[in-house]
Amino acid sequence: MAFGYTNSKGNTYYLHAKGKMFFFSKEIKEGALDAVPAGYNVVEMKTGMPVLKKAESAAAPAPANTESAGS
């Protein structure tokens, strides 16, 4: 079963892949995916079209301390 996303307007789009390119379509076609690829999230544009966005890492590295002690 292809991964489907229903937007705020009530339209359902199905996730597909062609090589390294991901896209949504209103119809299930060749290349339909069963799940969102690891490291990606589905977000909705202002127009209602869903797109994949790289997920932000849960724990961002702490900034390095540039101050030197005892100067």
SETI-761444 format. One record per residue (C-alpha): residue number from 1; z negated, x, y. Coordinates in steps of 0.5 Angstrom, whole numbers, plus 500, padded with zeros to 3 digits. Layout:
[atom NUM [Z X Y]];
...
//
This chain:
[atom 1 [500 500 500]];
[atom 2 [502 503 507]];
[atom 3 [497 504 512]];
[atom 4 [497 498 517]];
[atom 5 [494 498 524]];
[atom 6 [494 491 528]];
[atom 7 [494 492 536]];
[atom 8 [490 488 541]];
[atom 9 [497 484 542]];
[atom 10 [496 482 534]];
[atom 11 [502 486 532]];
[atom 12 [502 490 526]];
[atom 13 [505 497 525]];
[atom 14 [505 501 519]];
[atom 15 [504 509 519]];
[atom 16 [510 513 516]];
[atom 17 [512 521 516]];
[atom 18 [518 525 516]];
[atom 19 [517 532 515]];
[atom 20 [511 534 520]];
[atom 21 [513 528 525]];
[atom 22 [508 522 524]];
[atom 23 [511 515 527]];
[atom 24 [509 507 527]];
[atom 25 [514 502 525]];
[atom 26 [514 494 525]];
[atom 27 [517 495 518]];
[atom 28 [515 499 511]];
[atom 29 [520 504 510]];
[atom 30 [521 510 506]];
[atom 31 [516 515 508]];
[atom 32 [510 510 509]];
[atom 33 [503 513 508]];
[atom 34 [497 510 505]];
[atom 35 [492 513 510]];
[atom 36 [491 517 516]];
[atom 37 [492 524 515]];
[atom 38 [486 528 515]];
[atom 39 [484 531 522]];
[atom 40 [488 525 526]];
[atom 41 [485 518 529]];
[atom 42 [489 512 531]];
[atom 43 [489 510 538]];
[atom 44 [493 505 542]];
[atom 45 [497 506 548]];
[atom 46 [497 501 554]];
[atom 47 [503 498 552]];
[atom 48 [500 496 545]];
[atom 49 [504 502 541]];
[atom 50 [499 506 536]];
[atom 51 [500 513 536]];
[atom 52 [496 519 532]];
[atom 53 [492 523 536]];
[atom 54 [488 530 533]];
[atom 55 [481 528 532]];
[atom 56 [476 532 536]];
[atom 57 [472 537 533]];
[atom 58 [465 534 531]];
[atom 59 [461 540 534]];
[atom 60 [464 544 539]];
[atom 61 [462 551 539]];
[atom 62 [457 553 545]];
[atom 63 [459 557 551]];
[atom 64 [457 564 550]];
[atom 65 [452 567 555]];
[atom 66 [455 572 560]];
[atom 67 [448 574 563]];
[atom 68 [445 581 561]];
[atom 69 [438 581 560]];
[atom 70 [433 586 564]];
[atom 71 [439 588 569]];
//
